[in-house]
């Protein structure tokens, strides 16, 4: 499942709201391959950066996105299923 938002939070920026693979598909480089296609698409449409949020208590996701070149920007409070939770904002410049 992929949730991708164009021109958010600024023009030419894109936001990955969610990239979710089934547990059986994890650890096989499928996420990295999907991400490569996302980057290609965003660049072809003039995008210059990708942003995303990662739950603070999800170090595995943080490591995944760091391996893809994303860098930590700031800690925020986000709402997940109606509950306030600490979220790390990450960004990749294209």
Beta strands, then each sheet from edge to edge (+ up, - down):
strand 1: 2-6
strand 2: 13-19
strand 3: 49-55
strand 4: 71-80
strand 5: 83-93
sheet 1: 1+ 2- 3- 5+ 4-
end
